[in-house]
C-alpha cells in the first residue's frame, strides 16, 4: 500500500532524478571562470528557457506487518493453551484478513510516502529469523501468541519496531496480558528488552500506529540528509561552534560547503543575462498580481530576488538535493546579488524545498525533522523572552505557504537590519495551532510546546513576526529553554517529534498544557 496526500512528489523511495541538470550542462556547454564550471546562460538575444527542476526528495517508509501466533494441541487434565483468541490456522487466516483490511483502511489516512508490505504469519523462531532478513524500515508485530523468543528474534535493534495488541472487540491477544512482565521486563522489575519499549506498544487504536509511523517517516528522511551550505556550515554563538560536527555525527547530515568565491561569478553572469532577468521580472510581476501580495520595497530588489532564486536552484540541482542554507546572509550576499537572500529562501520553502538562513546547524536538524513530520514548510525564527504565556517569534525569511498549499497575506518589504533588499512580512493565520521546537546547543534535550498564533504585530524587528500563545507552562519554558533559534510549523506534531527524538537518542521535554499535571 502506498498512499500520498501531501505536497511532496508522488514517486517512491528516493525521488531524485538520476540525470541531473549538471549532466545536461556538461553536454550542452559550459563557461569556465577561475576553474569554476558555470552554466551556459546565453546572451540577451536568446529567449530564456525555464529549467525543469528535479523532483523533491522523499524516501518511502517501508513497513512490514507480522502476525505471531501458536496452534496448541489439546491435552487431558492439564493446561494446554495460553490466553488468546487465535488458537488454530483457521483463526490465523481470519485474523490475517482482518488485519489486512484494517491496514488498508489506515492507509487511506496516510499523508506521507509509505509502502505497506503483505502480512507475514509467524509461528516459529526460524520463520521469525527469515522475516528480519527483509528490506523494511518498520516492523509491526501483531502479538496474538507465540513465545517470547520469537518476539525477541523479531525485535531487531537496527530496525524500528512497533507492537499491536488486541483487546476489544477481540480476538484478544496473549501478549495483551504479558507483554510488560514477560517480554519487556523478562520476569523481573527492571526493563531488559532492546529495540522496543512501552512507547512502541499500541492497543486497539490505529491512530496511535499512524502518528508513530509519521514520526519514523520524518526521522528516516532526516537521517543522512544532504544540504548545501553556502558560505560554509556554522552554528550560532559560542555554544554552536561544534554544531556542524554534531549534526554530522548525530543526524548523519551530508553537508556540502559551497564557497562565496565560487558563487560571485555565477550571480554576476545571471544578472548580466538579460533573457534570464526578463524571465525573472515576469515571474516577479505574476507574483505581485496574486491576491494578498503587496510591494513595499524597490521593485528591482524583488526582481533580483527571483534571479537569485534561480542561482540557488542551480546549486541544489547540481548537488542533487533539495535542502539549502546560507551563511553570512546579512552582509556577504547583498553586494553580489543586489538584493537579500530573504525572499529567495521564502520562495524555495513555498516550493517545498528546505531553505534556511544563517547556516545555524544547532537548529537546522529540527527544521528538517519537523518539515518531514508535518509535510509543511517550517519557520526558523528568533524567539523573544516568553512572558504571560506569550512569546514573539520573528525572522525575515518566513515561508508564505505555511500550510504547504495556500499563500498567506504577505507584504514584500526590506530586510529590517539593513533596510535593503526584499523580505516577506507574512501575515500568519490567527488561531492556527503550531508546533514550536527549542533545540539546545549540546543536542542532549530539546524543549517544545504547542502554541496558538494570536497576532501579527509590526514591531521594529524582523519582518515576519507573530505573537504565539504558549499552550502550556510558560515558567517551565523560560527555565528550560536552551540554544537560541527556534523552529515552528503549523499543526500540532508534539507527539511525533518527541517519539522521533527518542529514537535518535535526543531527550525531549514537552511543556504543553497537557504536560502540566
C-alpha positions as CSV (number, residue, x, y, z in Angstrom):
1,X,0.0,0.0,0.0
2,X,1.4,3.4,-1.0
3,X,-0.6,6.5,-0.3
4,X,0.4,10.1,-0.6
5,X,-1.8,13.2,0.0
6,X,0.8,15.9,0.8
7,X,2.7,18.4,-1.2
8,X,5.7,16.2,-2.0
9,X,6.2,14.4,-5.2
10,X,4.4,11.1,-5.8
11,X,7.3,8.8,-6.6
12,X,8.5,6.0,-4.3
13,X,11.8,5.7,-2.5
14,X,14.4,8.4,-3.1
15,X,12.6,10.6,-5.7
16,X,15.6,12.5,-7.2
17,X,16.3,12.1,-10.9
18,X,19.5,10.2,-11.7
19,X,20.0,12.6,-14.6
20,X,20.7,15.9,-13.0
21,X,20.9,19.3,-14.7
22,X,24.6,19.2,-14.1
23,X,24.8,16.3,-16.6
24,X,22.9,18.3,-19.1
25,X,25.3,21.3,-18.6
26,X,28.3,19.2,-19.3
27,X,26.9,18.2,-22.7
28,X,25.2,21.5,-23.6
29,X,28.2,23.7,-23.0
30,X,29.8,25.5,-20.1
31,X,31.8,28.6,-19.3
32,X,34.9,28.3,-17.0
33,X,35.8,31.2,-14.7
34,X,38.9,30.7,-12.5
35,X,38.5,26.9,-12.6
36,X,34.8,27.1,-11.8
37,X,32.4,25.5,-14.2
38,X,29.5,27.8,-14.7
39,X,26.2,27.1,-16.5
40,X,25.9,28.4,-20.0
41,X,23.5,31.3,-19.5
42,X,23.3,32.5,-23.1
43,X,23.0,36.2,-24.2
44,X,20.4,38.8,-24.2
45,X,19.2,37.9,-27.7
46,X,18.3,34.4,-26.7
47,X,14.9,33.6,-25.1
48,X,15.4,32.1,-21.6
49,X,14.0,28.6,-21.2
50,X,12.7,27.9,-17.8
51,X,14.6,24.9,-16.3
52,X,12.7,21.7,-15.4
53,X,13.8,21.1,-11.8
54,X,14.2,17.6,-10.4
55,X,11.5,16.4,-8.0
56,X,11.8,16.9,-4.3
57,X,13.5,14.1,-2.3
58,X,11.2,11.9,-0.2
59,X,12.2,8.4,0.9
60,X,9.3,6.0,1.3
61,X,8.8,4.4,4.7
62,X,8.7,0.6,4.2
63,X,6.5,-1.2,6.8
64,X,6.4,-5.0,7.4
65,X,3.5,-6.3,9.4
66,X,3.8,-9.8,11.1
67,X,1.3,-11.9,13.0
68,X,2.7,-14.2,15.7
69,X,0.6,-17.0,16.9
70,X,0.5,-20.6,18.1
71,X,-1.6,-23.7,17.4
72,X,-1.7,-25.7,20.6
73,X,-2.7,-29.3,20.9
74,X,-5.4,-30.4,23.5
75,X,-4.1,-32.5,26.4
76,X,-6.3,-34.0,29.0
77,X,-6.3,-32.9,32.7
78,X,-3.7,-30.1,32.2
79,X,-3.3,-26.6,30.9
80,X,-2.6,-26.9,27.2
81,X,-3.3,-23.4,25.8
82,X,-2.4,-19.8,26.6
83,X,-4.7,-16.8,26.6
84,X,-5.9,-15.5,23.4
85,X,-8.4,-16.0,20.6
86,X,-6.0,-17.2,17.9
87,X,-5.7,-20.9,18.5
88,X,-5.8,-22.5,15.1
89,X,-4.7,-22.0,11.5
90,X,-8.3,-21.0,10.6
91,X,-8.2,-18.4,13.4
92,X,-4.9,-17.1,12.0
93,X,-6.3,-16.9,8.5
94,X,-9.3,-14.9,9.7
95,X,-7.1,-12.6,11.7
96,X,-4.8,-12.1,8.7
97,X,-7.8,-11.0,6.6
98,X,-8.9,-8.7,9.4
99,X,-5.5,-7.1,9.8
100,X,-5.1,-6.6,6.0
101,X,-8.4,-4.8,5.9
102,X,-7.6,-2.6,8.9
103,X,-4.2,-1.7,7.4
104,X,-5.8,-0.8,4.1
105,X,-8.3,1.4,5.9
106,X,-5.5,3.1,7.8
107,X,-3.6,3.7,4.5
108,X,-6.4,5.9,3.4
109,X,-5.4,8.4,6.1
110,X,-1.7,8.3,5.4
111,X,-0.4,11.7,4.3
112,X,3.3,10.7,3.7
113,X,5.0,8.2,1.5
114,X,4.6,4.7,2.9
115,X,4.7,1.2,1.5
116,X,2.9,-1.5,3.5
117,X,4.1,-5.0,2.8
118,X,1.8,-8.0,2.8
119,X,1.3,-9.5,6.3
120,X,3.6,-12.5,7.2
121,X,2.4,-15.3,9.5
122,X,5.0,-16.4,12.1
123,X,4.7,-19.5,14.3
124,X,8.4,-20.5,14.8
125,X,11.7,-18.8,15.6
126,X,13.0,-19.9,12.3
127,X,10.3,-18.1,10.5
128,X,11.0,-15.0,12.6
129,X,14.7,-15.2,11.6
130,X,13.7,-15.1,8.0
131,X,11.5,-12.1,8.4
132,X,14.2,-9.9,9.8
133,X,16.3,-10.5,6.7
134,X,13.8,-8.5,4.7
135,X,14.1,-4.9,3.4
136,X,11.9,-2.8,5.6
137,X,12.2,0.2,8.0
138,X,9.5,-0.6,10.5
139,X,8.2,-4.0,11.8
140,X,4.7,-4.1,13.2
141,X,4.3,-7.2,15.4
142,X,0.7,-8.3,15.9
143,X,1.5,-10.3,19.0
144,X,-1.5,-12.7,19.2
145,X,0.6,-15.5,20.6
146,X,3.8,-17.4,20.3
147,X,6.7,-17.5,22.8
148,X,9.0,-14.6,24.0
149,X,11.9,-16.0,21.9
150,X,10.0,-15.3,18.7
151,X,9.4,-11.7,19.7
152,X,13.0,-11.2,20.7
153,X,14.2,-12.5,17.4
154,X,11.8,-10.2,15.5
155,X,12.8,-7.1,17.5
156,X,15.9,-6.3,15.6
157,X,17.7,-3.3,17.1
158,X,18.8,-2.0,13.6
159,X,15.2,-1.5,12.7
160,X,12.3,0.3,14.2
161,X,9.7,-1.9,15.9
162,X,6.1,-1.5,16.9
163,X,3.7,-3.9,18.6
164,X,-0.1,-4.0,18.1
165,X,-2.2,-5.7,20.8
166,X,-5.9,-6.5,20.5
167,X,-8.3,-6.1,23.4
168,X,-11.7,-5.0,22.4
169,X,-13.6,-6.2,20.3
170,X,-11.1,-9.0,20.0
171,X,-10.0,-11.6,19.4
172,X,-7.9,-10.9,22.5
173,X,-4.1,-11.4,22.1
174,X,-1.9,-13.4,24.5
175,X,0.6,-10.6,24.8
176,X,-2.1,-8.1,25.8
177,X,-1.7,-9.9,29.2
178,X,2.1,-10.4,29.5
179,X,4.0,-8.0,27.2
180,X,5.3,-6.0,30.2
181,X,6.3,-8.6,32.7
182,X,7.5,-11.3,30.4
183,X,8.8,-9.5,27.3
184,X,9.8,-6.0,28.3
185,X,10.9,-6.9,31.9
186,X,12.0,-10.5,31.5
187,X,10.1,-11.6,34.6
188,X,11.8,-9.0,36.9
189,X,11.1,-5.4,37.7
190,X,13.9,-3.9,35.5
191,X,13.4,-3.4,31.8
192,X,15.6,-5.6,29.8
193,X,14.4,-5.7,26.2
194,X,16.3,-3.8,23.5
195,X,14.7,-2.5,20.3
196,X,11.3,-1.9,21.9
197,X,9.8,-0.1,25.0
198,X,6.5,1.0,26.3
199,X,6.2,3.8,23.8
200,X,6.3,1.3,20.9
201,X,3.2,-0.7,22.1
202,X,-0.3,0.2,20.9
203,X,-3.6,-1.5,21.9
204,X,-6.6,-1.4,19.5
205,X,-6.1,2.1,18.2
206,X,-4.7,2.5,14.6
207,X,-4.5,6.3,15.1
208,X,-1.7,5.6,17.6
209,X,0.1,3.5,15.0
210,X,-0.3,6.1,12.3
211,X,1.3,9.0,14.2
212,X,4.2,6.8,15.2
213,X,4.7,5.9,11.5
214,X,4.6,9.6,10.6
215,X,7.3,10.3,13.2
216,X,9.5,7.5,11.8
217,X,9.0,8.7,8.2
218,X,10.3,12.1,9.4
219,X,13.2,10.5,11.1
220,X,14.1,8.4,8.1
221,X,14.1,11.4,5.8
222,X,16.2,13.5,8.2
223,X,19.0,10.9,8.8
224,X,21.7,11.4,6.2
225,X,20.0,14.4,4.5
226,X,22.3,16.2,2.1
227,X,22.3,20.0,2.5
228,X,24.2,22.7,0.6
229,X,25.8,25.2,3.0
230,X,26.5,28.4,1.1
231,X,29.4,30.2,2.8
232,X,30.1,27.1,5.0
233,X,28.4,25.4,7.8
234,X,28.1,27.2,11.2
235,X,26.3,27.5,14.5
236,X,25.0,30.4,16.4
237,X,27.2,31.7,19.3
238,X,29.9,30.0,21.3
239,X,27.6,27.1,22.0
240,X,27.1,26.5,18.3
241,X,30.7,26.2,17.2
242,X,30.6,22.4,17.1
243,X,27.1,22.2,15.7
244,X,28.1,21.1,12.2
245,X,30.1,18.3,13.6
246,X,27.3,17.2,15.9
247,X,24.8,17.3,13.0
248,X,27.1,15.0,11.0
249,X,27.6,12.7,13.9
250,X,24.1,12.5,15.4
251,X,21.9,13.1,12.3
252,X,24.4,11.9,9.7
253,X,23.9,15.1,7.7
254,X,25.8,15.3,4.4
255,X,26.9,19.0,4.5
256,X,28.1,20.3,1.1
257,X,30.1,23.5,1.8
258,X,29.9,25.9,-1.2
259,X,32.2,29.0,-1.0
260,X,31.2,32.5,-1.8
261,X,34.2,32.9,-4.1
262,X,32.6,30.4,-6.5
263,X,29.1,32.0,-6.2
264,X,30.1,35.6,-7.0
265,X,30.8,34.9,-10.8
266,X,27.6,32.9,-11.1
267,X,25.5,35.7,-9.7
268,X,27.3,38.2,-12.0
269,X,26.6,36.1,-15.1
270,X,23.0,35.7,-14.1
271,X,22.4,39.4,-13.6
272,X,24.1,40.1,-17.0
273,X,21.9,37.6,-18.8
274,X,19.1,39.9,-19.9
275,X,16.9,37.0,-21.1
276,X,17.1,35.4,-17.6
277,X,16.5,38.8,-16.0
278,X,13.4,39.4,-18.1
279,X,12.1,36.0,-17.2
280,X,12.5,36.7,-13.5
281,X,10.9,40.1,-13.9
282,X,7.9,38.4,-15.4
283,X,7.8,35.9,-12.5
284,X,8.0,38.7,-10.0
285,X,5.2,40.6,-11.8
286,X,3.0,37.5,-11.7
287,X,3.8,37.0,-8.0
288,X,2.8,40.6,-7.2
289,X,-0.5,40.2,-9.1
290,X,-1.6,37.5,-6.7
291,X,-4.3,38.3,-4.2
292,X,-3.0,39.4,-0.8
293,X,0.5,40.3,-2.1
294,X,1.8,43.9,-1.9
295,X,5.2,45.5,-2.6
296,X,6.7,47.9,0.0
297,X,10.3,48.0,-1.3
298,X,12.0,48.8,-4.6
299,X,10.8,46.6,-7.4
300,X,14.4,45.9,-8.5
301,X,15.1,44.2,-5.2
302,X,12.3,41.8,-5.8
303,X,13.3,41.1,-9.5
304,X,16.8,40.4,-8.3
305,X,15.5,38.1,-5.6
306,X,13.9,35.9,-8.4
307,X,17.2,35.9,-10.2
308,X,19.0,34.8,-7.0
309,X,16.4,32.0,-6.5
310,X,17.4,30.6,-10.0
311,X,21.0,30.6,-8.9
312,X,20.2,28.8,-5.6
313,X,18.1,26.3,-7.6
314,X,21.0,25.6,-9.8
315,X,23.2,24.9,-6.8
316,X,20.7,22.4,-5.5
317,X,20.3,20.7,-8.8
318,X,24.0,20.2,-9.1
319,X,24.3,18.9,-5.6
320,X,21.3,16.6,-6.2
321,X,19.5,17.7,-3.1
322,X,16.6,20.0,-2.1
323,X,18.0,21.4,1.2
324,X,19.9,24.7,1.4
325,X,21.3,27.1,4.0
326,X,23.2,30.3,3.7
327,X,25.9,31.7,6.0
328,X,26.7,35.5,6.3
329,X,23.3,36.2,4.8
330,X,23.2,39.7,6.4
331,X,26.1,41.1,4.5
332,X,28.2,39.0,2.1
333,X,25.4,38.1,-0.3
334,X,23.9,41.6,-0.7
335,X,26.7,43.3,-2.8
336,X,26.8,40.2,-5.1
337,X,23.1,39.8,-5.7
338,X,21.9,43.4,-5.3
339,X,19.2,42.2,-3.0
340,X,18.9,40.0,0.1
341,X,18.5,36.2,0.4
342,X,15.3,36.6,2.4
343,X,12.8,36.4,-0.4
344,X,14.6,33.6,-2.4
345,X,14.6,31.4,0.8
346,X,10.9,32.1,1.3
347,X,10.2,31.2,-2.3
348,X,12.2,28.0,-2.1
349,X,10.3,27.0,1.1
350,X,7.0,27.7,-0.6
351,X,8.1,25.3,-3.4
352,X,8.6,22.5,-1.0
353,X,12.4,22.8,-0.6
354,X,14.2,23.2,2.8
355,X,15.8,26.6,2.8
356,X,17.3,28.2,6.0
357,X,19.1,31.4,6.7
358,X,22.2,31.8,8.9
359,X,23.6,28.3,8.4
360,X,22.9,27.5,12.1
361,X,23.3,23.8,12.5
362,X,22.1,23.9,16.1
363,X,18.5,24.4,14.8
364,X,18.6,23.1,11.2
365,X,18.2,19.4,12.1
366,X,15.0,20.3,13.9
367,X,13.7,22.1,10.8
368,X,14.5,19.1,8.6
369,X,12.8,16.7,11.0
370,X,9.7,18.9,11.6
371,X,9.4,19.5,7.8
372,X,9.2,15.8,7.1
373,X,6.9,15.0,10.0
374,X,4.5,17.8,9.3
375,X,4.7,17.7,5.5
376,X,4.7,21.6,5.6
377,X,7.2,24.4,5.4
378,X,8.9,25.4,8.6
379,X,9.8,28.8,10.1
380,X,13.3,29.2,11.5
381,X,12.9,32.2,13.9
382,X,14.4,34.4,16.5
383,X,12.5,34.0,19.8
384,X,12.0,36.6,22.4
385,X,11.6,36.3,26.1
386,X,8.4,34.4,27.0
387,X,6.1,36.2,29.4
388,X,2.5,35.9,30.5
389,X,2.1,32.8,28.3
390,X,3.1,34.8,25.1
391,X,6.2,34.8,23.0
392,X,7.1,36.8,19.9
393,X,8.8,34.9,17.1
394,X,10.3,36.8,14.2
395,X,12.6,36.5,11.1
396,X,12.8,37.8,7.6
397,X,12.7,34.5,5.7
398,X,9.3,33.0,6.7
399,X,7.5,30.8,4.1
400,X,4.3,32.4,2.8
401,X,2.6,29.0,2.3
402,X,2.8,27.9,5.9
403,X,0.2,25.1,5.4
404,X,2.0,24.0,2.3
405,X,-0.8,24.9,-0.1
406,X,-2.2,28.4,0.4
407,X,-0.3,31.7,0.5
408,X,-1.0,33.9,3.5
409,X,-1.2,37.6,3.0
410,X,2.3,39.0,2.5
411,X,3.9,42.4,2.3
412,X,7.3,42.5,0.5
413,X,9.5,44.8,2.5
414,X,13.2,45.5,3.0
415,X,15.2,43.3,5.3
416,X,14.9,45.0,8.6
417,X,18.5,45.3,9.9
418,X,19.9,46.5,6.6
419,X,16.7,48.3,5.3
420,X,17.8,46.7,2.0
421,X,16.5,44.1,-0.4
422,X,13.3,42.1,-0.3
423,X,11.9,40.2,2.6
424,X,8.4,38.9,3.3
425,X,6.2,40.1,6.2
426,X,3.9,37.1,6.3
427,X,0.5,37.6,8.0
428,X,0.2,34.1,9.5
429,X,-3.2,32.7,10.3
430,X,-4.7,33.9,13.6
431,X,-5.9,31.0,15.7
432,X,-3.6,28.5,13.9
433,X,-2.1,25.8,16.2
434,X,1.6,25.5,15.8
435,X,4.5,23.2,16.9
436,X,7.5,25.0,18.4
437,X,10.8,23.3,18.9
438,X,13.6,24.8,21.1
439,X,16.9,22.9,20.4
440,X,19.8,23.1,22.8
441,X,23.4,23.6,21.8
442,X,24.5,20.2,23.0
443,X,21.7,18.2,21.3
444,X,21.0,16.5,24.6
445,X,17.5,17.7,25.3
446,X,15.1,19.7,23.1
447,X,12.1,21.6,24.6
448,X,8.8,22.0,22.8
449,X,5.3,23.3,23.1
450,X,2.1,23.6,21.3
451,X,1.2,27.3,20.6
452,X,-1.6,29.3,19.1
453,X,-0.9,32.3,16.8
454,X,-2.7,35.3,18.3
455,X,-1.3,38.3,16.4
456,X,0.9,39.6,13.6
457,X,2.4,42.7,15.2
458,X,4.5,45.3,13.4
459,X,7.4,46.0,15.7
460,X,10.8,47.3,14.6
461,X,12.2,43.8,14.4
462,X,12.5,41.1,11.7
463,X,9.7,41.5,9.2
464,X,7.7,38.2,9.6
465,X,6.6,38.4,13.2
466,X,4.0,36.6,15.2
467,X,2.8,36.6,18.8
468,X,2.2,33.0,19.9
469,X,0.3,31.9,23.0
470,X,2.1,29.2,24.9
471,X,-0.5,26.4,25.5
472,X,1.4,25.1,28.5
473,X,3.7,26.0,31.3
474,X,5.4,29.4,30.5
475,X,7.6,29.2,33.6
476,X,8.9,25.8,32.7
477,X,9.7,27.0,29.1
478,X,11.6,30.0,30.4
479,X,13.6,27.8,32.8
480,X,14.3,25.0,30.4
481,X,14.9,26.8,27.1
482,X,18.5,26.5,25.7
483,X,20.3,27.4,22.5
484,X,18.9,30.4,20.5
485,X,17.0,29.9,17.3
486,X,13.6,28.0,17.4
487,X,11.7,26.1,14.7
488,X,7.9,26.3,14.1
489,X,5.3,24.8,11.8
490,X,1.6,24.9,11.5
491,X,-0.2,22.0,13.3
492,X,0.4,20.0,16.5
493,X,3.2,17.5,16.0
494,X,4.5,17.3,19.5
495,X,3.9,13.5,19.9
496,X,5.7,12.7,16.6
497,X,8.6,15.0,17.4
498,X,9.2,13.5,20.9
499,X,8.9,9.9,19.6
500,X,11.4,10.6,16.7
501,X,13.8,12.3,19.1
502,X,13.8,9.3,21.4
503,X,14.7,7.0,18.5
504,X,17.5,9.4,17.6
505,X,18.9,9.5,21.2
506,X,17.9,13.1,22.0
507,X,15.9,14.0,25.1
508,X,12.5,15.8,24.8
509,X,10.6,18.0,27.2
510,X,7.0,19.0,26.2
511,X,5.8,21.9,28.3
512,X,2.4,22.0,26.6
513,X,-0.7,22.2,28.7
514,X,-1.4,18.5,28.8
515,X,2.0,18.0,30.4
516,X,1.5,20.5,33.3
517,X,-0.3,18.0,35.5
